[in-house]
Amino acid sequence: MVLIDGKQLAKKIRANLKIECDELKQSGINSKLAVIMVGNNSASKIYVKNKSKACDDVGIKYEEHLLDHKTTQKELIGLIEKLNKDESINGILLQSPIPDNLDINEAFRTISPEKDVDGFHPVNVGKLVLNQDTFVSCTPYGIMKIFEEYNIDLCGKNVVILGRSNIVGKPLIHCCLNRNATVTTCHSKTKELKEITKNADIIISAIGKANFVKVDMVKENAVVIDVGINRLDDGKITGDVDFENVKDKVDFITPVPGGVGPMTIAMLMNNVIKATKRQNGMID
């Protein structure tokens, strides 16, 4: 069994991005990310803090907009439009979730596709479906980088994705199809789930249920990617996969924490640098 070290891979990617960022600065170009957070979600605060630290490490300028939970849709859209016009801002990220009274899809549509470093704008989602160069949402992109780093070939493989969220599950379908995998997506309405997962060469779980994927759901020598982050009653963090019992049966597995999580932020940094280069005519 190979334990996939997402923390170490993310560190390597960020070190390479720092070199790129330094080279941009030598050309007089400063890369800058604007993050919008609405409300007081405690998990979001941690994520935003981690993104700020990652920007510091890479050398990307960071601008934070913390909005009150009473913020109106008009105020949120107004801020996004202002950031779209600000030429010093290369990437815009709206931290989710946002309060229920706000329309997050309208907000995502308002972010300029050229600054949409989270890959949620319909234009960028459409380009992913068409296998065109685009901003891919950061968690699926991080998983693809893991496959590359560990020489896990998706061509012809049976990939089973647990979860169909717009943030992870749906983009992952197309990421895997674009690598010539045969993809099955499972969700809460899927029947005979165990029979499907037992035939998977690669299982990617993103459902948010602690220890849901049991050893009898996984075939010998499979690859298991655990996207879940679940907090147990004792405060410990665990994934969707029953790690201790599954790990000895598979060829590759990601731990939680230290697997996919660090890669998500590394790929956000990657997308910000990519956006900066595009906006300055350095790549098509």
C-alpha positions in Angstrom: 0.0 0.0 0.0 1.2 3.5 -0.9 0.0 6.3 1.4 -0.5 9.3 -0.8 1.2 12.3 0.8 -0.9 15.3 -0.3 0.8 17.6 2.1 4.3 16.9 0.6 3.0 17.2 -3.0 1.3 20.5 -2.2 4.5 21.8 -0.6 6.4 20.9 -3.8 3.8 22.6 -6.0 3.7 25.7 -3.9 7.6 25.9 -4.0 7.4 25.8 -7.8 4.7 28.5 -7.8 6.8 30.7 -5.6 9.5 30.6 -8.3 6.9 31.6 -10.9 5.6 34.3 -8.7 9.1 35.7 -8.1 9.7 35.7 -11.9 6.5 37.7 -12.4 7.5 40.2 -9.8 10.9 40.7 -11.6 8.8 41.6 -14.7 6.8 44.1 -12.6 3.7 41.9 -12.2 2.2 41.3 -8.8 -0.3 38.4 -8.6 -3.3 39.2 -6.4 -6.3 37.2 -5.0 -9.4 38.7 -3.5 -11.5 36.5 -1.2 -15.1 37.3 -0.2 -16.6 35.8 2.9 -20.2 36.5 3.9 -21.3 35.7 7.4 -19.6 34.1 10.4 -19.2 30.4 9.4 -16.5 29.0 11.7 -15.2 26.4 9.2 -15.0 29.1 6.5 -12.9 31.3 8.8 -10.3 28.4 9.0 -10.4 27.9 5.2 -9.9 31.6 4.5 -7.0 31.8 7.0 -5.4 28.8 5.3 -5.8 30.5 1.9 -4.2 33.7 3.3 -1.2 31.8 4.6 -0.8 30.0 1.3 -0.8 33.3 -0.6 2.0 34.6 1.8 4.0 31.4 1.2 3.8 31.7 -2.6 4.1 35.5 -2.8 0.6 36.2 -4.0 -1.0 39.4 -2.7 -4.1 38.8 -0.7 -7.2 41.0 -0.2 -10.0 40.0 2.1 -13.6 41.2 2.1 -15.5 40.1 5.2 -19.2 40.9 4.8 -21.9 40.9 7.5 -24.5 38.1 7.4 -27.1 40.8 6.7 -25.4 41.7 3.4 -28.0 42.0 0.6 -27.7 40.3 -2.8 -27.3 43.7 -4.4 -24.4 44.6 -2.2 -22.6 41.2 -2.8 -23.1 41.5 -6.6 -21.9 45.1 -6.4 -18.7 44.1 -4.7 -18.0 41.3 -7.2 -18.5 43.8 -10.1 -16.1 46.2 -8.5 -13.5 43.5 -8.2 -14.0 42.5 -11.8 -13.1 46.0 -12.9 -10.1 46.3 -10.6 -7.1 45.5 -12.8 -4.9 44.8 -9.8 -7.1 41.8 -8.9 -6.2 38.6 -10.8 -8.4 36.1 -9.0 -11.8 36.3 -7.2 -13.0 33.7 -4.8 -16.3 33.6 -3.0 -16.1 31.4 0.1 -19.0 29.1 0.5 -21.4 28.5 2.1 -23.0 31.9 2.2 -26.3 32.9 4.0 -29.4 31.2 2.7 -31.0 34.5 1.7 -28.3 35.0 -0.9 -28.2 33.4 -4.4 -24.7 31.9 -4.7 -25.2 30.8 -8.3 -25.9 34.4 -9.4 -22.8 35.4 -7.5 -20.7 32.8 -9.2 -22.1 33.9 -12.6 -21.1 37.5 -11.8 -17.5 36.7 -11.3 -15.5 37.3 -14.5 -14.6 33.9 -16.1 -11.0 35.3 -16.5 -10.8 35.8 -12.7 -12.8 32.7 -11.7 -10.0 30.8 -10.0 -12.5 28.5 -8.3 -13.7 27.2 -11.6 -17.4 27.7 -10.9 -18.5 30.1 -13.6 -20.7 28.4 -16.2 -18.2 29.3 -19.0 -15.4 27.5 -17.2 -17.6 24.5 -16.3 -18.6 24.3 -20.0 -15.0 24.4 -21.1 -14.2 21.6 -18.8 -17.0 19.5 -20.2 -15.6 20.2 -23.7 -12.1 19.3 -22.6 -10.8 22.8 -23.3 -8.2 24.7 -21.3 -9.9 26.4 -18.4 -9.9 27.0 -14.6 -10.8 23.6 -13.0 -12.3 23.7 -9.5 -9.5 23.2 -7.1 -10.4 19.9 -5.3 -10.9 17.9 -8.6 -7.8 19.6 -10.0 -5.8 18.6 -7.0 -7.0 15.0 -7.3 -5.9 14.9 -11.0 -2.4 16.2 -9.9 -2.2 13.4 -7.3 -2.9 10.8 -10.1 -0.1 12.4 -12.2 2.4 12.5 -9.4 1.8 8.9 -8.4 1.6 7.6 -12.1 -1.9 6.4 -11.6 -3.2 6.0 -15.2 -7.0 6.6 -15.6 -7.2 5.4 -19.2 -9.7 2.5 -19.4 -10.1 2.3 -15.6 -13.4 2.0 -13.8 -13.7 5.1 -11.7 -16.5 5.4 -9.2 -17.3 8.8 -7.7 -19.4 9.0 -4.6 -21.1 12.3 -4.5 -22.5 14.7 -7.2 -21.9 18.2 -5.8 -21.2 21.1 -8.1 -17.9 21.7 -6.2 -16.4 18.2 -6.4 -18.5 15.4 -7.8 -19.7 16.9 -11.1 -16.4 18.5 -12.2 -14.6 15.2 -11.3 -16.8 13.3 -13.8 -15.4 15.4 -16.6 -11.8 15.5 -15.3 -11.8 11.6 -15.3 -13.6 11.3 -18.7 -11.0 13.7 -20.2 -8.4 11.1 -19.0 -10.3 8.3 -20.8 -11.7 6.7 -17.7 -15.1 4.9 -17.5 -16.9 6.9 -14.9 -19.8 5.9 -12.6 -21.3 8.5 -10.3 -23.2 7.3 -7.2 -25.3 9.3 -4.8 -28.1 9.0 -2.2 -30.5 7.5 -4.7 -28.1 4.9 -6.1 -29.1 1.2 -5.7 -26.8 -1.7 -5.0 -24.0 0.7 -4.1 -21.6 -2.0 -2.8 -21.9 -4.0 -6.1 -20.8 -0.9 -8.0 -17.9 0.1 -5.7 -16.6 -3.5 -5.6 -15.9 -3.3 -9.3 -14.1 0.1 -9.2 -10.4 0.4 -10.0 -10.5 3.8 -8.4 -13.0 5.1 -5.8 -13.2 8.8 -5.1 -15.5 9.6 -2.1 -16.9 13.1 -1.6 -20.1 12.6 0.4 -19.2 13.8 3.9 -20.1 10.7 5.9 -17.5 9.5 8.3 -16.1 6.0 7.7 -18.9 5.3 5.1 -16.7 3.3 2.7 -16.1 -0.1 4.4 -13.5 -2.7 3.5 -16.2 -5.0 1.9 -17.0 -2.2 -0.6 -13.5 -2.1 -2.0 -11.7 -4.6 -4.3 -8.1 -5.7 -3.9 -5.5 -3.4 -5.3 -7.9 -0.5 -5.8 -7.0 3.2 -5.5 -9.0 5.1 -2.9 -9.2 8.9 -2.8 -10.9 10.3 0.3 -12.2 13.8 -0.1 -14.4 13.8 3.0 -13.6 15.9 6.1 -15.8 14.9 9.0 -15.5 15.9 12.6 -16.2 13.2 15.1 -17.8 13.7 18.6 -14.3 13.6 20.2 -13.2 16.4 17.9 -11.0 14.3 15.7 -11.1 14.7 11.9 -11.8 11.7 9.7 -12.6 11.0 6.1 -15.4 9.1 4.3 -13.3 6.0 4.2 -12.8 3.5 7.1 -9.1 4.0 6.7 -7.7 1.6 9.2 -9.6 -1.4 7.7 -9.3 -0.4 4.0 -5.6 0.6 3.8 -4.2 -2.9 3.8 -6.4 -4.0 0.9 -5.6 -1.3 -1.6 -2.6 -0.1 -3.7 -3.0 3.6 -3.0 -5.0 5.6 -0.5 -5.2 9.2 0.7 -5.2 9.9 4.5 -7.5 12.4 6.2 -6.1 14.9 7.1 -3.0 15.3 4.9 -4.4 13.9 1.6 -6.6 15.9 -0.7 -7.1 18.9 1.5 -3.6 20.5 1.1 -3.9 19.9 -2.7 -7.1 22.0 -2.9 -5.3 25.1 -1.7 -2.2 24.4 -3.8 -4.3 24.3 -6.9 -6.1 27.5 -6.0 -2.6 29.1 -5.9 -1.9 27.5 -9.3 -5.1 29.0 -10.7 -4.2 32.5 -9.4 -0.8 32.4 -11.1 -2.4 31.1 -14.3 -5.0 33.9 -14.2 -2.2 36.5 -13.7 -0.2 35.2 -16.7 -3.3 35.1 -18.9 -4.3 38.6 -18.0 -0.8 39.8 -18.8 -0.7 38.0 -22.2 1.9 35.5 -21.1 -0.3 32.5 -22.0 -3.2 32.0 -24.3 
